[in-house]
């Protein structure tokens, strides 16, 4: 390991420098120095290993914290919004597990090469290995649960999507029916208006001729008669037409018993339609000649 090699190299450099600047030492001094170097090397190795163990323990703590976050999000009910956070925590856990597993394998190799490491260090490494295996089992179960939940979320998304599609289809169908109903209502209104629309005009012989309504003694025989000269009415509403004349003659054909001509105090006539349906059944045009 890098930290162990660095400690050994430093010890060798210090020894070399001491030997370069001093006179030759006694055998007892040399043995003492040699023993000190060995002990320093072993302390350096154990310190490096304990540092690695501390890193592994820290990694396991971080994994526990991430697991806690996952469980909290899982139990909060905010599954859809927390899905991305769950995935990030699972990725972190898997990465940290792989990192710790690699460090433990390195420590195990170091233990296999050295027979002088403390039993405490070996027991600690055994405990960490067991903890890592337990964590691995827990994480596998957690991953399976989250994957199952993810499937349920996807199924829920699909159901929501289907409901949205169905809702859109129903809205479109309702809109189509509404539009069709409005069109039918508009057609019905137009037909009703057309059925109950009539036109009337009264004027002198000269006026009627000028507008080609009276031509060679015939009424409305000229196809080019002036329709704009007529007054448009709703036959359901207009049943009385003042003629403002003492001499009137109805030129178009209408059942005689469907109307009456009434004379006021000045002797001027007013047309009263008694039966609108029968009156307008023969012609929707009424032409009256006045003087």
C-alpha positions as CSV (number, residue, x, y, z in Angstrom):
1,X,0.0,0.0,0.0
2,X,1.2,3.6,-0.7
3,X,1.1,4.8,2.9
4,X,3.2,1.7,4.1
5,X,5.8,2.1,1.4
6,X,6.1,5.8,2.1
7,X,6.7,5.1,5.8
8,X,9.4,2.5,5.1
9,X,11.1,4.8,2.6
10,X,11.3,7.6,5.2
11,X,12.8,5.2,7.8
12,X,15.4,4.1,5.3
13,X,16.3,7.6,4.4
14,X,16.7,8.6,8.0
15,X,18.9,5.6,8.7
16,X,21.1,6.4,5.7
17,X,21.6,10.0,6.8
18,X,22.5,9.0,10.3
19,X,25.1,6.5,9.0
20,X,26.6,9.0,6.6
21,X,27.1,11.7,9.3
22,X,28.4,9.4,12.1
23,X,31.2,7.2,12.9
24,X,30.8,3.4,12.9
25,X,28.6,2.4,15.8
26,X,29.0,-0.6,18.1
27,X,27.2,-4.0,17.4
28,X,24.8,-3.3,20.3
29,X,23.9,0.1,18.9
30,X,23.4,-1.4,15.4
31,X,21.1,-4.1,16.7
32,X,19.1,-1.5,18.7
33,X,18.8,0.7,15.7
34,X,17.7,-2.2,13.5
35,X,15.0,-3.3,16.0
36,X,13.8,0.3,16.2
37,X,13.5,0.4,12.4
38,X,11.5,-2.8,12.4
39,X,9.2,-1.6,15.1
40,X,8.7,1.7,13.3
41,X,7.9,-0.1,10.1
42,X,5.4,-2.3,11.8
43,X,3.8,0.8,13.5
44,X,3.6,2.5,10.1
45,X,2.0,-0.5,8.5
46,X,-0.6,-0.8,11.3
47,X,-1.3,2.9,11.2
48,X,-1.9,2.7,7.5
49,X,-4.2,-0.3,8.0
50,X,-6.1,1.5,10.8
51,X,-6.5,4.5,8.5
52,X,-8.0,2.3,5.8
53,X,-10.3,0.7,8.4
54,X,-11.5,4.1,9.5
55,X,-12.2,5.0,5.9
56,X,-14.3,1.8,5.5
57,X,-16.2,2.6,8.7
58,X,-16.9,6.1,7.4
59,X,-18.1,4.6,4.1
60,X,-20.5,2.3,6.0
61,X,-21.8,5.2,7.9
62,X,-22.5,7.1,4.7
63,X,-24.2,4.1,3.3
64,X,-26.4,3.9,6.4
65,X,-27.3,7.6,6.0
66,X,-28.2,7.1,2.3
67,X,-30.4,4.1,3.3
68,X,-32.1,6.2,5.9
69,X,-32.9,8.8,3.2
70,X,-34.3,6.2,0.9
71,X,-36.5,4.7,3.6
72,X,-37.8,8.2,4.5
73,X,-38.6,9.0,0.9
74,X,-40.2,5.6,0.4
75,X,-42.5,6.1,3.4
76,X,-43.3,9.7,2.7
77,X,-45.7,8.8,-0.1
78,X,-44.0,11.3,-2.6
79,X,-43.0,8.4,-4.8
80,X,-43.1,10.1,-8.2
81,X,-41.4,13.4,-7.2
82,X,-38.8,11.5,-5.1
83,X,-38.0,8.9,-7.7
84,X,-34.9,10.7,-9.0
85,X,-33.6,11.2,-5.5
86,X,-34.1,7.5,-4.8
87,X,-32.1,6.6,-7.9
88,X,-29.3,9.0,-6.9
89,X,-29.0,7.6,-3.4
90,X,-29.0,4.0,-4.8
91,X,-26.2,4.9,-7.2
92,X,-24.2,6.4,-4.3
93,X,-24.7,3.3,-2.1
94,X,-23.6,1.0,-4.9
95,X,-20.6,3.1,-5.6
96,X,-19.6,3.3,-1.9
97,X,-20.2,-0.4,-1.5
98,X,-17.8,-1.2,-4.4
99,X,-15.2,1.2,-2.9
100,X,-15.4,-0.4,0.6
101,X,-15.3,-3.9,-0.9
102,X,-12.1,-3.0,-2.7
103,X,-10.4,-1.6,0.4
104,X,-11.3,-4.7,2.4
105,X,-9.8,-6.9,-0.2
106,X,-6.6,-4.9,-0.1
107,X,-6.5,-5.2,3.7
108,X,-7.1,-8.9,3.5
109,X,-4.1,-9.2,1.1
110,X,-2.0,-7.3,3.5
111,X,-3.0,-9.5,6.4
112,X,-2.2,-12.6,4.3
113,X,1.4,-11.3,3.7
114,X,2.0,-10.3,7.4
115,X,1.9,-12.5,10.4
116,X,2.8,-9.8,13.0
117,X,-0.4,-7.6,12.8
118,X,-2.4,-7.4,16.0
119,X,-5.3,-9.6,16.7
120,X,-7.4,-6.5,17.3
121,X,-6.8,-5.4,13.7
122,X,-7.7,-8.8,12.4
123,X,-10.9,-9.0,14.4
124,X,-11.8,-5.5,13.3
125,X,-11.3,-6.4,9.7
126,X,-13.4,-9.6,10.1
127,X,-16.2,-7.5,11.7
128,X,-16.1,-5.0,8.8
129,X,-16.2,-7.8,6.3
130,X,-19.3,-9.2,8.0
131,X,-20.9,-5.7,8.2
132,X,-20.3,-5.2,4.5
133,X,-21.9,-8.6,3.7
134,X,-24.9,-7.7,5.8
135,X,-25.2,-4.3,4.1
136,X,-25.0,-6.0,0.8
137,X,-27.9,-8.2,1.7
138,X,-30.0,-5.3,2.9
139,X,-29.2,-3.2,-0.2
140,X,-30.2,-6.1,-2.5
141,X,-33.6,-6.3,-0.7
142,X,-34.0,-2.5,-0.8
143,X,-33.1,-2.5,-4.5
144,X,-35.7,-5.2,-5.3
145,X,-38.3,-3.2,-3.3
146,X,-37.5,0.0,-5.1
147,X,-37.5,-1.8,-8.5
148,X,-41.0,-3.2,-7.7
149,X,-42.1,0.3,-6.6
150,X,-40.7,1.7,-9.8
151,X,-42.7,-0.8,-11.7
152,X,-45.8,0.3,-9.8
153,X,-45.0,3.9,-10.5
154,X,-44.6,3.2,-14.2
155,X,-47.9,1.3,-14.1
156,X,-49.5,4.3,-12.3
157,X,-48.0,6.7,-14.9
158,X,-49.4,4.5,-17.7
159,X,-52.8,4.4,-16.0
160,X,-52.7,8.2,-15.6
161,X,-51.7,8.5,-19.3
162,X,-54.5,6.2,-20.3
163,X,-57.0,8.2,-18.2
164,X,-55.7,11.4,-19.7
165,X,-56.1,10.0,-23.2
166,X,-59.6,8.8,-22.4
167,X,-60.4,12.2,-20.9
168,X,-59.1,13.9,-24.0
169,X,-61.2,11.5,-26.2
170,X,-64.3,12.2,-24.1
171,X,-63.7,15.9,-24.3
172,X,-63.3,15.7,-28.1
173,X,-66.4,13.6,-28.4
174,X,-68.4,16.0,-26.2
175,X,-67.1,19.0,-28.2
176,X,-68.1,17.2,-31.4
177,X,-71.6,16.5,-30.0
178,X,-71.9,20.1,-28.8
179,X,-70.8,21.5,-32.1
180,X,-73.1,19.2,-34.0
181,X,-75.9,20.1,-31.6
182,X,-75.2,23.8,-32.2
183,X,-75.1,23.3,-35.9
184,X,-78.4,21.4,-35.8
185,X,-79.9,24.1,-33.6
186,X,-78.6,26.8,-36.0
187,X,-80.1,24.9,-39.0
188,X,-83.4,24.6,-37.1
189,X,-83.4,28.3,-36.3
190,X,-82.6,29.1,-39.9
191,X,-85.3,26.8,-41.1
192,X,-87.8,28.1,-38.6
193,X,-86.9,31.7,-39.6
194,X,-87.3,30.8,-43.3
195,X,-90.6,29.1,-42.7
196,X,-91.9,32.1,-40.8
197,X,-90.5,34.9,-43.0
198,X,-92.7,36.7,-45.5
199,X,-92.4,39.9,-47.6
200,X,-95.1,42.5,-48.3
201,X,-95.3,45.7,-50.3
202,X,-98.0,48.2,-51.1
203,X,-97.8,51.0,-53.6
204,X,-99.4,52.7,-56.5
205,X,-99.6,51.2,-60.0
206,X,-96.8,53.4,-61.1
207,X,-94.6,52.5,-58.1
208,X,-95.2,48.8,-58.6
209,X,-94.4,49.0,-62.3
210,X,-91.2,51.0,-61.6
211,X,-89.9,48.2,-59.4
212,X,-91.0,45.5,-61.9
213,X,-93.4,44.0,-59.4
214,X,-96.4,44.7,-61.7
215,X,-95.6,44.0,-65.4
216,X,-98.2,44.0,-68.2
217,X,-101.0,43.7,-65.6
218,X,-99.4,40.6,-64.0
219,X,-98.0,40.5,-60.5
220,X,-94.5,39.0,-59.8
221,X,-94.2,37.5,-63.2
222,X,-91.1,39.3,-64.0
223,X,-88.2,37.3,-62.5
224,X,-86.2,40.5,-62.2
225,X,-88.6,42.2,-59.8
226,X,-87.1,44.4,-57.1
227,X,-87.0,42.2,-53.9
228,X,-85.4,45.0,-52.0
229,X,-88.6,47.1,-52.3
230,X,-90.4,44.6,-50.1
231,X,-90.6,44.7,-46.3
232,X,-89.5,41.5,-44.6
233,X,-91.6,40.3,-41.6
234,X,-92.0,37.4,-39.2
235,X,-95.5,36.1,-39.8
236,X,-95.8,35.1,-36.1
237,X,-95.3,38.6,-35.0
238,X,-96.7,40.8,-37.8
239,X,-100.5,40.3,-38.2
240,X,-101.6,43.9,-38.8
241,X,-100.3,46.0,-41.7
242,X,-101.6,49.7,-41.9
243,X,-102.1,50.6,-45.6
244,X,-102.7,54.4,-45.2
245,X,-105.1,54.4,-48.2
246,X,-108.8,54.5,-48.9
247,X,-108.5,52.4,-52.0
248,X,-106.7,49.1,-51.8
249,X,-106.5,45.9,-53.8
250,X,-104.7,42.7,-52.9
251,X,-103.0,41.5,-56.1
252,X,-101.4,38.2,-54.8
253,X,-103.4,35.2,-53.9
254,X,-104.4,34.6,-50.3
255,X,-107.4,32.7,-48.9
256,X,-110.2,35.2,-48.4
257,X,-111.3,33.9,-45.1
258,X,-107.8,34.2,-43.6
259,X,-107.7,38.0,-43.5
260,X,-109.9,41.1,-43.2
261,X,-109.6,44.7,-44.3
262,X,-110.6,47.2,-41.6
263,X,-111.4,50.9,-42.2
264,X,-110.5,53.5,-39.6
265,X,-112.3,56.8,-38.9
266,X,-110.5,58.5,-41.8
267,X,-111.6,55.8,-44.2
268,X,-108.1,54.3,-44.5
269,X,-107.7,50.6,-44.6
270,X,-105.6,48.3,-42.4
271,X,-105.0,44.7,-43.3
272,X,-105.5,42.3,-40.4
273,X,-104.3,38.7,-40.8
274,X,-106.6,36.4,-38.9
275,X,-105.0,33.1,-39.8
276,X,-101.3,33.6,-40.5
277,X,-100.7,29.9,-41.5
278,X,-103.4,29.9,-44.1
279,X,-102.8,33.4,-45.3
280,X,-99.2,32.8,-46.2
281,X,-99.7,29.2,-47.3
282,X,-100.1,30.0,-51.0
283,X,-97.5,32.8,-51.3
284,X,-94.9,34.3,-49.0
285,X,-95.2,37.5,-51.0
286,X,-98.0,40.0,-50.4
287,X,-98.6,42.7,-53.0
288,X,-101.2,45.4,-52.4
289,X,-102.1,48.2,-54.9
290,X,-103.2,51.5,-53.3
291,X,-104.3,54.8,-54.6
